[in-house]
Amino acid sequence: MKTIGIIGGGQLGRMMTQAAKKMGFHVIVLDPGENSPAGQVADSQILGSWNDSESLKKIVEACDVCTYDLEHVDTSALIELSDQGHEIHPDPRVLSVIQDKLLQKQCIEEAGLSTPAFIELTEDADFAKFGFPLVQKTRKGGYDGKGVLVMKDESALVEKLPGECMLEKMVDLEMELGVMVARGIDGELVSYPVTEMTFDDRSNILDLCIVPARISADLEVKARTLAEKTIEALGGVGIYGVEMFVDKQGEVFVNEVAPRPHNSGHYTIEACVTSQYEQHIRAVAGLPLGSPEQMRPCVMYNLLGEPGHTGEPVLDGLEVCLHIPGVSLHMYGKAETRGFRKMGHVTVTSENLDEALEKALIVKKNLKVISE
Amino acid sequence: MKTIGIIGGGQLGRMMTQAAKKMGFHVIVLDPGENSPAGQVADSQILGSWNDSESLKKIVEACDVCTYDLEHVDTSALIELSDQGHEIHPDPRVLSVIQDKLLQKQCIEEAGLSTPAFIELTEDADFAKFGFPLVQKTRKGGYDGKGVLVMKDESALVEKLPGECMLEKMVDLEMELGVMVARGIDGELVSYPVTEMTFDDRSNILDLCIVPARISADLEVKARTLAEKTIEALGGVGIYGVEMFVDKQGEVFVNEVAPRPHNSGHYTIEACVTSQYEQHIRAVAGLPLGSPEQMRPCVMYNLLGEPGHTGEPVLDGLEVCLHIPGVSLHMYGKAETRGFRKMGHVTVTSENLDEALEKALIVKKNLKVISE
């Protein structure tokens, strides 16, 4: 069996590794932290950074095919390795477009797809002329609401983010949707059901993911089609998370794309015929894509570290939650909890969505990641 | 989080480990072979035998709770460790009953439960008086049809098995059924749907597992109740596989019990709300048991090494099979294939059982584990 390399050893790499090991692949993880979440379940781990060209060379040479659990990697080194004939998916050239929000949005706009109006934040850019309310975003390195600043009016200018940025029109938001899309080595495209995402007010991190989204059939088709066309425009091989805004008028806009398994696709492990992780592994290994069909309605809840708790994680309220039928717990094996750190997630499946949501809210109320 | 020790690093230990890691436990595996199937996905592996008291002491002392992936372990050493206060599930005392087929059957008979008539094979036992056709079984160490000899008449006496044995009446067999039963730390009992098992003629190893079994509602209740009562009689904590015979008159008999996840329960990973592996981990970790509900009909097919092939395994026909929606491949990461060695399995889920069976038969026809 082939050896798959995973650049980045976080929870996404961990669940990718679990899917790859299930299918019999050997897995090597590259991560700077000893005993990383993915390293714990892989055959071996190379200690090193995803921005260090030597480490990247090491993993790429040790594996038949490499992929990532994060987009913030040194793509210039990977493009060189790819040019030497090493198989890396998604193509690092695609990654370098996606990891730069400005380039990503330009690609989406050029394909004629709906995304909020934006401009590059040049030195002489005029915020007022672009118009408030707006969102300032750093071009690279942001995640989970980091590197994003909402500016309602000129008074917010004092908080302006440093570095290379872009400005985006603020959408009059009704709701946020997500769709996972997989693209196979032969260009085959498979998309998953539309998910409804709610966010944690305090941390801006995904809180609940409700699947299928409680939206009209029209809106569902619109969102799924937009997501598919976005991935067709970006290209590459693997699974992608497409986050979208819906405004008060029911228009759908691409917010941003992640070139990897995504938090809004965790639910697929329990609820779908093929999980986003297995789908990704199938894609990068050049195997046929699996069925994305959803077997049961479900709600995913992100288990964030309780603010005020730092240190070895302890789960409070676990017994109560595991007594509820359909509750599936995922912990990422992180040695230390911190406020709002993603420590795990829970997926609740049920025969009907209302019941799944009800149960997820009980879990949310009772299950806490604290420290000893 | 707790550390769970798994004694034995085969495929059952591997899938147990995957379930335990999913839930955030640390996992240490004890196995004599380097890079064992379970060791590959665990935090660490202790190299040593399950019959070596020093190795058993090492793993028990390193973990909060220990369990097994096989029943042929040195229970006297484990009973001593259990008496010293180490948590080991199922209780090694229960294991020493189950690992001896004669003691196991005596326990089942004493509870008034249906099992084929049997006697201990003493030196002066009279085969003819017990009556042909009969089955001679070694009391300990048998698995997958090994240590079992069917004797149709006196002419078979020349092939008599050596060692401590028992004789069992041959059932006029209509079909074989299986039920997984879990017992929690508080004595809570949960049973899974009844599975229909067919066996490979050449190797006597489980071939297909069809779930739900195509039987009457009456027979289903009878089999499930018998399985539950059998585990109530045997006691202990964890998951158990109960294999049963159905004769031509529709009577159900316990064939034998495995004190661990079982081949006939692999299907639960894809088809049930809680897999047999997570259920076992929940039980031994003292957590509430999960729902055994089946979400979709399914058929499991055992991937055995093709006879005539020895060496590094290669999957022939994989592309064809993965094109079929609902096909889920599990490979065990074994470095070497041999004729009839269990190398992996495939579970096919579908909205209806006939379709699942049809697809499983395509997989069976096309997918082969060969060597390079």
Interface residues (C-beta under 8 A of the other chain):
Chain A: M1 Q18 K21 K22 M23 G24 H26 N35 Q40 V41 D43 V273 T274 E278 R282 L287 P288 G290 S291 E293 M295 R296 P313 L315 L318 E319 L322 H323 P325 G326 V327 S328 L329 H330 M331 Y332 G333 G344 T349
Chain B: M1 Q18 K21 K22 M23 G24 H26 N35 Q40 V41 D43 V273 T274 E278 R282 L287 P288 G290 S291 E293 M295 R296 P313 L315 L318 E319 L322 H323 P325 G326 V327 S328 L329 H330 M331 Y332 G333 G344 T349
